[in-house]
Amino acid sequence: MKVFKFGGASVKDSGGVQNVLKVLQSEGVKEKLIVISAMGKTTNAMEIVVKKYLEKGNIGEALQPVKEYHNAILSGLFGNKDHPAFGEVRELFRELENFLQYNRSTNYDFVYDQVVIYGELLSTTIVSEYLSFCGINNNLLDARTCIRTDSTFRDAQVQWKETQAQILSQVNRENLTVTQGFIGADENNFSTTLGREGSDYTAGIFAYCLNAENVTIWKDVPGVLNADPRVFENPQLLEHISYEEAIELAFYGASVIHPKTLQPLQRKEIPLFVKSFLNPSNPGTAVKKGQPILPKIPCFIVKKDQVLISLSSLDFSFILEKNISEIFSLFHKYQIKVDLIQNSAISFSVCIDNKFNNLEKLLSHLKATFRVNYNTGVSLYTIRHFDEKAVAALEKDKKVLLKQITRETVQLVAIP
């Protein structure tokens, strides 16, 4: 069995969905499970719906572009509006509108997960119907019935034992299965999500539970590059890398592979391929056990919109283990992800990701105990396998606030 994952860029329009068909026809449809993300920028659009809902704004106005976008894709694929896919999509929007009408919770994370998941439900419904329309028999599987999680909305943790039992009982290994990335459900059957860009992780979960032969992530780039082409000029393709190297790159923020994806694959030594859906015959990048990075060149990663926080004690005493333990308990409480740490005798600095928007609460708590300085809107740059030329090029025309060097990695917190 093989697991394929198609991201939002690969199904952003009717031509993209048709290209999924071409890839499957080229690779074969038997013994495949395909994981589909929300189409294009649908997740961003759904986040606007959540914001409008909680602000008691015009939800219909926010939702209308999402409806029009998916209807345009349907028309491009089926033409005839009598096709059942149109009705199925309308029904999904009715479900969403019912939730928005009758829900009473104002918890952002809970509402987010109940709303945003419709992006994946819409995309898989359309892809499954189109494949059937083209004569390819497939089973549409609701991932929420398989991937069981805790109730940490927006960053749910997988309950592996129950998830494996559900996947093994529901996936028809002989046929083609279409399912959603990014989503699951808790013990109360409320929808949960696995973290932004979590569809890769979904592919890893299914592959692990099914003992898959391999996983292929189909992207709009040739494979894993040594730099993001949207940020850096002339990136180079990495032909192959080890699990450990891929985990390091993902941890530092490389956007090609979700950080959690590699862990289940590594445990069972399931190879991962990252390939271009525009040129499916090209080899792409292979991620396997024990193979060194090739070519061994500097790899550049940037994480934008970070926050640099520097703490010192109010009486200039040492920052001790007790203080650090207190600080990290607050990070855990406010769901703060720490991307870099640096400390001295009387100061402690961290670069954090404020994706749960709890920065103000955190700072208020910290100021009761520490002297606090912070910068918002900074960027965290990382170079794996650095050399002096790469570091000099990265530092050029930037105000560097913090720099940290280890054997293989340089990290800079800078104002661009």
Summary of the structure (lengths in Angstrom):
residues: 416
radius of gyration: 22.5
end to end distance: 45.6
largest distance: 73.5
contacts: 1396
relative contact order: 0.10
helix: 40%
strand: 25%
